[in-house]
Amino acid sequence: MALFNINELNNKIPPDRFSLFALGFRPFFLMAGLAAILLMGGWLLLLTPVTGFETYYGPALWHGHEMVFGFAAAVIAGFLLTAARNWTNVETLKGSALAGLVLLWLAGRLFALLPTLLPSWLIAVVDLAFIPLLAVALAMPILRTDKKPQLIFVALLMLMFVANLLVHLVILDIIAISAELGVRLAVNAVLVIIVVMAGRVLPLFIERGAPGSQPRKWPWLEKAAPLSMVALLLVELLQLDPRLIAVVAVVAAIVNGLRLWGWYSHRVWQVPLLWVLVLGYGWLVLGFIMTAAAMLGLIVESFALHAFAAAISVLSLGMMARVALGHTGRLLQPARAMTWAFVLLNIAMFLRVFASLIFPAAVNVLIFFAGFLVSVAFVIFVAVYLPILSKARIDGRPG
C-alpha cells in the first residue's frame, strides 16, 4: 500500500481531528510517558515501609522488568513502527489494529498487578505476546520492499522476547536461573537498538538542527559501535572472565566515545532537542566505563546498570520530544517546559547513579528524590505532548 495517494493530499485532515491511532509513535509515546510516571510512582511506594502492593514479579524485579518491557518497549514500538513507514513507504499499523496492539501492551502492565486474581500462566502469556506481534507488524512492510537490512530490528525484538521468556520461566518455576539475567539481557538488547538507531539519526539531527555543524561519520566506526555493544552482550551472557568483560567494555567505551566526539558540535548546547540526545549518548559511554570498573571490583555493578538506564531514559525522552514534533508537521522548537523536563531528568539520573557514592548517608532520600524528579519530567512531557499526539498533523497530511 502506498504511503500517500492523491485523494489524501487533496483532502487535508482537519487539525482538530482525534488521531491518536493514526501512526505508531502517537499512542506508544503517550503510553511510555504515562508508564514512566506510574512505574516510578509505584516504585517509590514500594520503597516506603508503610505502603506497598503485590505484583506478579515481586517488588525489585517488577521495577526492572517494567522499565524495560513496559517503558522502553513502548518507546521502541512507537519509534520503529513510525520509522518503518518512512523506510518502506508502506503503511504500518494504524486504527483498530494499532489500538489492539496498544491494549495488549497495556494488559501486560495491568495483569502483573493482579497476581491474586489471575493465574500466573495467563499473566505470562499476555505479557509475552506483545513483542512477537510487534516484530510481525514491523517485519511485514519491510519484507514487501527491498529494505531487508532493517530486519535487524526484528531480530533484536526477538532477542528481547527471549529475555522476557527467561524471566517468566523463572517465575513459573520451569527453569532455575536468576530472573535478573533475563532483565539484563533485555537491557543489552535495548542498548544495541539505541546504538544502531543513534548512528542513523543523531548526526542528521545535529546537522539539521545546529546550522554550521558538520558531524563526522567514519564507516569503520559506525560498524564497530554496534558490534562493540553486541560483543559486550555476548561476554556478559556467557559469564566469561570479568577481566575479559572489562576489556570489552573499555573497547565499547572508546569506540562509542569516539563516535560521539565525531558527531559533537558546541552548537548543540543552543538547542535543547540536541543537547539532551548528546547527554543521553554520553550516559551510554559512561555505562561502558562503569561496567569495566565493576568487573574489576572498583565499584558495585548497579552503578553501571543505572548509567545504562539513564541513557535509555534520557535518549527516550529526547527522541520522543523530537520525533513527535517532526511527525506532526510542527517546528522543531519544543515548549520551554520541555527544557526543564530534560534538565530534571538528567539531574535525577545523576543522583540515582552517584548518590550512594557521593552521599552514602543520604542515599535513600536521594534515590527517592531522584524518582520524584523522573516523574515530574515525564508529567511535563505528557502535559505538553498529549494534544500533539492525539490531534492530527497541523499540515493536514496523514500520519
Residue pairs with C-beta under 8 A, 6 or more apart in sequence:
1 90
1 91
2 89
2 90
3 85
3 89
3 90
3 91
4 397
4 398
8 397
8 398
9 397
12 395
12 396
12 397
13 19
13 392
13 393
13 396
13 397
13 398
14 392
14 396
15 391
15 392
15 393
15 394
15 396
16 391
16 392
17 391
17 392
18 390
18 391
19 26
19 390
19 391
19 392
19 393
20 26
20 27
20 30
20 389
20 390
21 27
21 94
21 95
21 96
21 98
21 99
21 102
22 94
22 95
22 392
22 398
22 399
23 81
23 82
23 85
23 92
23 94
23 98
23 327
23 399
24 77
24 78
24 79
24 80
24 81
24 82
24 85
24 92
24 93
24 94
24 98
25 78
25 79
25 81
25 82
25 320
25 323
25 324
25 327
25 389
26 78
26 324
26 389
26 390
27 78
27 98
27 99
27 102
27 389
28 74
28 75
28 77
28 78
28 81
28 102
28 105
29 74
29 75
29 78
29 320
29 323
29 324
29 385
29 389
30 382
30 385
30 386
30 389
30 390
31 74
31 102
31 105
31 106
32 71
32 72
32 74
32 75
32 78
32 316
32 320
33 320
33 378
33 381
33 382
33 385
34 378
34 382
35 66
35 70
35 71
35 74
35 109
36 71
36 313
36 374
36 375
36 378
37 375
37 378
37 379
37 382
39 63
39 66
39 67
39 70
39 71
40 371
40 374
40 375
40 378
41 375
42 53
42 62
42 63
43 63
43 371
44 368
44 371
44 372
44 375
45 51
45 52
45 53
46 52
46 53
46 59
46 62
46 63
47 364
47 367
47 368
47 371
52 59
53 113
54 113
54 115
54 116
55 62
55 112
55 113
55 115
56 62
56 111
56 112
56 113
56 114
56 115
56 120
56 123
56 171
57 65
57 66
57 112
57 167
57 171
57 179
61 167
61 179
61 180
61 183
62 112
64 180
64 183
65 164
65 167
65 183
66 109
66 112
67 309
68 160
68 183
68 186
68 187
68 190
69 108
69 127
69 130
69 131
69 160
69 164
69 186
70 105
70 108
70 109
71 313
71 316
72 190
72 312
72 316
73 105
73 130
73 131
73 134
73 160
74 105
75 316
75 319
75 320
76 157
76 190
76 193
77 101
77 105
77 134
78 320
78 323
79 197
79 319
79 323
80 134
80 138
80 153
80 157
81 92
81 93
81 98
81 134
81 137
81 138
82 92
82 323
82 327
83 197
84 90
84 92
84 138
84 141
84 142
84 150
85 91
85 92
85 141
85 399
87 141
87 142
87 145
87 147
87 150
88 141
88 142
88 144
88 145
88 147
88 150
89 145
90 141
90 144
90 145
91 141
92 137
92 138
92 141
93 101
93 137
97 137
101 130
101 133
101 134
101 137
104 126
104 129
104 130
104 133
105 130
107 126
108 126
108 127
108 129
108 130
111 118
111 122
111 123
111 126
111 127
112 123
112 127
114 123
115 123
120 171
120 172
121 172
124 168
124 171
124 172
127 164
127 168
128 161
128 164
128 165
128 168
131 157
131 158
131 160
131 161
131 164
132 157
132 158
132 161
134 157
135 154
135 157
135 158
135 161
138 153
138 154
138 157
139 151
139 154
142 148
142 150
142 151
142 154
143 151
152 196
153 193
153 196
156 189
156 192
156 193
156 196
159 185
159 189
160 186
160 189
160 190
162 185
163 182
163 183
163 185
163 186
163 189
164 182
164 186
165 182
166 175
166 177
166 179
166 181
166 182
166 185
167 179
167 182
167 183
169 175
170 176
170 177
170 178
170 179
170 182
171 179
184 236
184 305
185 233
185 237
187 305
187 308
187 309
187 312
188 229
188 232
188 233
188 236
188 237
189 233
190 312
191 229
191 233
191 284
191 287
191 308
191 311
191 312
192 226
192 229
192 230
192 233
194 284
194 311
194 312
194 315
195 225
195 226
195 229
195 256
195 284
196 226
198 277
198 281
198 315
199 217
199 222
199 225
199 226
199 259
201 319
202 215
202 263
202 277
202 278
202 281
203 215
203 217
203 263
205 273
205 274
205 277
205 322
206 213
206 215
206 263
206 264
206 265
206 268
206 274
206 278
207 213
207 214
207 215
209 268
209 271
209 273
209 274
209 332
210 265
210 267
210 268
210 270
210 271
210 274
211 267
212 265
212 267
213 265
213 267
213 268
214 265
215 262
215 263
215 264
215 265
216 262
216 263
217 262
217 263
218 262
221 255
221 258
221 259
221 262
222 259
224 255
225 255
225 256
225 259
228 248
228 251
228 252
228 255
228 256
229 252
229 256
231 248
231 251
231 252
232 245
232 248
232 249
232 252
232 288
232 291
235 244
235 245
235 248
236 245
242 295
242 296
242 297
243 295
243 296
245 291
245 292
245 295
246 291
246 292
246 293
246 295
246 296
247 292
249 288
249 289
249 291
249 292
249 295
250 288
250 289
250 292
252 288
253 285
253 288
253 289
253 292
256 281
256 284
256 285
256 288
257 285
260 278
260 281
260 282
260 285
263 278
264 278
268 274
268 275
268 278
269 275
272 334
272 338
272 339
272 342
273 318
273 321
273 322
273 325
273 332
273 334
275 342
276 314
276 317
276 318
276 321
276 342
276 346
277 315
277 318
277 319
277 322
279 314
279 342
279 346
280 310
280 311
280 313
280 314
280 315
280 316
280 318
281 311
281 315
283 307
283 308
283 310
283 311
283 314
283 315
283 349
284 307
284 308
284 311
284 315
286 307
286 310
286 311
286 353
287 304
287 305
287 307
287 308
287 310
287 311
290 299
290 303
290 304
290 307
291 301
291 304
293 299
293 303
293 304
294 300
294 301
294 303
294 304
299 357
300 356
303 353
303 354
303 357
306 349
306 352
306 353
307 353
309 349
309 352
310 346
310 349
310 352
310 353
313 345
313 349
313 374
314 342
314 345
314 346
314 349
317 341
317 342
317 345
317 377
317 378
317 381
318 342
320 381
320 385
321 334
321 338
321 341
321 342
321 381
321 385
322 332
322 334
324 385
324 388
324 389
325 331
325 332
325 333
325 334
325 388
326 332
327 393
327 399
328 388
328 389
328 391
328 393
328 394
329 393
329 394
329 395
329 397
330 388
330 394
334 384
335 384
337 380
337 383
337 384
338 380
338 381
338 384
340 380
341 376
341 377
341 378
341 380
341 381
341 384
342 377
344 373
344 374
344 376
344 377
344 380
345 373
345 374
345 377
345 378
347 370
347 373
348 369
348 370
348 371
348 372
348 373
348 374
348 377
349 370
351 366
351 367
351 369
351 370
351 373
352 366
352 367
352 370
352 371
355 362
355 363
355 366
355 367
355 370
356 363
359 366
393 399
